[in-house]
Amino acid sequence: MQAEFPPTRSPLFRPWLWLVTTLCVCFFGSVGHVTAAPQEAETAEAAWEYRPYNVVVWLAHENSWRLQGLEEGIIEGVAAQAMLADPSSWKLEITRAPNPWNWRLISENFDRDLYSDDLQADVINAGETQNADKLIIVKITENLGEYDTSVQEFDLHTKIWGAKVIREAETANLASVIFDSIRTAFMPITRIENVLDKDVRVRVRAIGVCEIAERDANGEWKMVKNTGSPAWINDDEILMPVVLRKDRRGNLDNISAVFWTFLSIVDRSGPNLNCVTHAMRRAPLGGRTGGRTERLGLCVRAPDRETKLRLISNDKQQVPLPDLEIFSRNPDTPAGEDSEFIGKTDWRGEIVIPPNDDPIRILFVKSGRRGLARVPMVPGLYDSQETSMPNDEKRLYAEGITRGLFNELMDNVARRQLIAERFRIALENNNLEKASDLVQELSEVPDANNFKRRLNLEKQDLLSGDIDKREVDYIKGYFLQLETATSDFLNNVKNTQLTRDLQGARKK
Amino acid sequence: MKSIWMALLIGFVTACTVVAFPSSVLAQQEDAAQEQESEGSQTIDLEADAKEFANANDVKEVEIPVIDREPFDRLTFDASNDNWVLDIDPIELEGVSRTASIDPKNRSDRLLFTMELDYPGRLWACPWSSLVKVERYSDLVLGEAEKAMVAKDYATAFRTLLFLSDLSDARGAGKIKQMMDECLYEDGHENLEAGNYGEALTAFEALYERQPRYKVRGAGSLLEKITTCINEFIREKVEAGEYAAARSLLATLRLEYGNKVDEVMQFWELDMKKRALTRLREVGKAVQAGDGMSAHKNVREVIYVMPSLVESVKKFNEIVKQFPFVFVGVTQSAISRDVRRIEDWAARRVGYLVDRWIMEFQKPTDQGGKYIFPGGRIQPIDELGLKFRIQLTQPIPDDVPPILTYELENRLHELATIDSDEYYIPWARLVETIEIEDERSIVFTLRYPHVLPESLLVMPWFSKGDDRKEEAFGFYKPRSRKAEEVIYERNERFPKKDGQQNPLVIERVYGNSAEATDALIRGELDVVDRVYPGDISRLKKDPMITVRPYLIPSVHMLIPNPRNDHMKSDSFRRALHFAINRDLIINEIISGGSQIEGFKVVSGPFPEGTDVSNDLAYAYNRDVIPREHSALLALVLAQQYVTQETNRLENEGVPNPEVEMPKVVLAFPSTETITAACKNMAQQWRAAGVEAELRPLPSGQLVPDDDEWDLLYAEVQMQEPLVDAYRLFGRNGLVKLVDPTIEQALRNLDSSFKWRDISRNLRRVHQQSANNLSILPLWQIVDHYAYRKNVFNVGKDIVSLYQNLDEWRIDGVALPNESNEVSKKRP
């Protein structure tokens, strides 16, 4: 049965309507800006929600005879599936990558230079991408009758590369696999509208046209949201913020992805999504904003792959940080539940973070007793990532020393109590010789003053040399605890008191 | 306490004795004024007292030997008093000694006496006329001895008579003496009849000492009896193969009886000689058949039987020449052969024997170990010490695995490659590039200078997947393997050099060190790999045996398993550590009371060294004082853990939590030294309130396969602390839960370019391990090896037994009655 194609365009989306609207805006705009401004804003708002994506897809391969033969079928197949999936939110144009791009894309150097400014500039300046929002690169390698495919998106607006989606395919399903990869690699864009602490409201692009017609229970056709569209953002998906700054002339001045920051969706209202921020640092989306700052959120869909995380120190030396413990939690994990221990960084400061069922993993980095950082991460988004955090060496060393001192303190407290108790029993039994021996024994166990002197020496030793201020604070805190415990507990049994008691007993 | 019970029992028996009698003639004298005279019997009813006592105490009557009781005299009353027998305190009569007999018929008036035990402070009286017999204590004792003699309980009889003879005023000393002699004779005779020659001999010899001419009519002289016993006794020993005991007996016989026992002596010397010669014929047959093992076994037994037999010694010397075998006694069989395994003594021993390594440790020096590259040489080629060249000698020496240059280069790469099974982190961290320079040379570059990069390459030549890995490339290879014996022979790839004997090495596994020591003394073994510390002084006294210490001490420690909360607790671990009396165990249990140099309590994982091996002590932190033993403190800390846990549970909302003192499972390799130590530790923990379950591991196993243990006893030998620290605390090391502070100290090792820094950072490892109790250090032991003096070139100051095996030589021994010096060869 031939499928009917109900109208898929929103009634609002009529070219003639846009023309009239534009003319009205221009006319009334000339009358007074007060009247025109809200309309412009509304138009801009409406434009965002209804602005479909222009997506250019380049197919790159080694031009084997088999792939040459399949190429047309792939292009047609992918285009058809794209239309079927969503004919309105995106406009996909799939072609063979133009020369010399085809060879450049499949060369080994391409991946190595992926994040270089030069490559990005070349991509942006390529004629074929001038009016596009996104460029999706599809690389196909033939492998003994089967195919290895690699699909990756480059968002031309934010200059952000998406996750690489790698799949294997056979001849029969090559087009489907490629399309499926495109769907995964595609990064819908949102615009960050409002930030209040951790709460963020975003507006989704092209959400207005992301609809399909469906028959309801009465058999009536109605428009519903096309949740199967690549442009649709599901509730469990993650957004990565990007900040664009323009200069006074409106030219793009700076783009910065807010790394180690992600937004997860709490709920939605209309075209908006209400999100919560997961970030490594405080207020990642704070700061002054104005007409020249545009904050966007890219929906990142990481494939099921691991990411190598590398930790380095945030000082001048930037040395790798080995032996740090990495724990992981889901953002929704209740406070009382234990975190999952993933492992320790190796001698290069690296650790592999595997994916799990959660779209985002919150990593906790510990050095000894101290938590160094909280790192939200989407494994698979990148092959490897690097971040810096404090070099904790001095504090860690001090942690070991103070632990030993604390144990020693507790031992001395117990010893003194034991001696005091035995002394009391000796006096009760009128065994003055024994009592005298115990007084002598007590004098050999450090009292509060002796122990504090020792603590002082150790503290001075630990705080000597070049040392970060935060580490100083930690170390001083440890010794403060020790000194307090010394005063509180080690003074409970005083040598002088026992001596007095003994003298008293002797007089009797 | 014992004396109180004895007193009670005695009192009750006394009371029971009183109860048994229907009437009493006892008169109680309250005071002299109330004394009543009576011609007949007077009764005082003691029955009520006695019954009351018996009922109150519910004590059964027992017959206590007279000599175990307080001295007493016994009165026997006449028929009119129902022949009542009463035990009383020894009678005090003027002019009458305590042992003098008393005839009541010769007495008049009455007897006054006391029974202080049962009736303290009371004086009793009875008419002499009512008494039939008065037996003094000495008479009773004698009577008991006689009873025992009749019952043939000679031991009791002798003991009783001996007691009697010790009574200073005993009568009838002559009779007692005679009875004692008779007792000894009868005892000896009975044992002789029963075939208990040892006991018979003891009795006869004791009698001979007292009465050499003692004789029983028709029974032969005492000396004949003794001779018979000795004969049979020696026969038993000889037939059981206990020749040393038999010879010792003969020697004693000669010493004590001189030429009176010539006949016996000659008989047995002849007998043993016959046996020896018979066995020598077996030896001859074995030699003809080319069976060196049988030949050795038999000739060694012959020498053991008859060390003075010249023929046997000559035969032994011939056999040693024809079949140069060295028998080595070990107590641990080797499951693997790996010189890197710091916890596996046997693996290191065999690793040095049958394998060669890319770098081989020779000895410690004041700058770490000395290593050689057996395939050629290794040397730095730049001033910074970052570049090194490994040059393979061409052709490859015979004693090196046949490896090509590129294969060696691949191997070095493999060790540094993260995905490889052979990945070795310290090497991967250090090396930056590895390149082939030419057909003979490899150059590797380091990321940073290292004091001893060779120490990281004590590695097998081939990787696990390489078939050549299982081949033995060492000087020796296994020829055969049985459960209790492994034979190693020279590897034929190495041509025999002039002057080298390369004896066959037969390793025999013994269940315990004492057996191995005995076998060495007997001559069954030539070498013992590890001597039980308690046997060291015994062996040193043997003129035919040399005992030497190994150069590198082993450090013994307990490794916690953090499977339970209590093992993660500092308080609990400290409690366990304080509870162990380490001085007692090392000085009394392990070294058997002897003072052995190098045996000491330690405070960390590294050896403290001895005077000789102080080069090894560069890692030991002397500022960390060993924890003193304190049972009380252990108790307090263990209880503290329980209290802390209780508080924690209460804070978590658990109502009325009941936390029991945890039990610990101690797993340990089941050698006798370690087993004895662990048993002691378990006892000491029990005294601190912590129950311990002992889990001895199967022979050859050093680490449990499962997780069902809390503490693991490990003995660790670190020949290079710089590298071996990783084997203990590294990612794949023995210690499971390594504190981040120790990891930090290990990291700092990597960036240490000078020995001073290396030493400082290793001492930090020591200090931090003490701070967080990653291990519970116990003691350091210097292991000893022993060998017979006819084995040469075993070596002094060696690290492993087979270190100089290529130079080993076994020679014959000096003939008996000739010079005792063996041929002068370099020891």
Contacts between the chains, C-beta under 8 A, distances in Angstrom:
chain1	res1	chain2	res2	distance
A	322	B	743	7.7
A	322	B	747	6.2
A	323	B	740	6.1
A	323	B	743	4.2
A	323	B	744	7.1
A	323	B	747	6.8
A	325	B	740	7.5
A	346	B	418	8.0
A	346	B	425	7.5
A	347	B	425	6.0
A	347	B	428	7.3
A	347	B	429	4.8
A	347	B	747	7.6
A	347	B	750	7.8
A	367	B	740	6.4
A	368	B	739	7.8
A	368	B	740	4.3
A	368	B	741	6.6
A	393	B	744	6.6
A	396	B	740	6.0
A	396	B	741	6.0
A	396	B	744	5.3
A	397	B	741	6.6
A	397	B	744	6.3
A	397	B	764	7.9
A	399	B	740	7.8
A	399	B	741	6.2
A	400	B	739	6.9
A	400	B	741	3.1
A	400	B	742	7.8
A	400	B	744	7.7
A	400	B	767	7.8
A	400	B	768	4.5
A	400	B	771	5.1
A	400	B	772	6.4
A	401	B	767	7.8
A	401	B	771	6.6
A	403	B	570	7.6
A	403	B	741	7.7
A	403	B	771	5.1
A	403	B	772	5.8
A	404	B	767	7.3
A	404	B	768	7.7
A	404	B	770	6.5
A	404	B	771	2.9
A	404	B	772	7.3
A	407	B	570	5.6
A	407	B	574	6.3
A	407	B	771	7.1
A	407	B	773	8.0
A	410	B	571	7.3
A	410	B	637	7.9
A	410	B	640	7.8
A	411	B	574	6.9
A	411	B	633	6.7
A	411	B	637	7.7
A	414	B	633	5.7
A	414	B	636	4.8
A	414	B	637	6.6
A	414	B	640	7.5
A	415	B	630	7.5
A	415	B	633	6.2
A	417	B	636	7.7
A	418	B	632	5.3
A	418	B	633	6.8
A	418	B	636	6.6
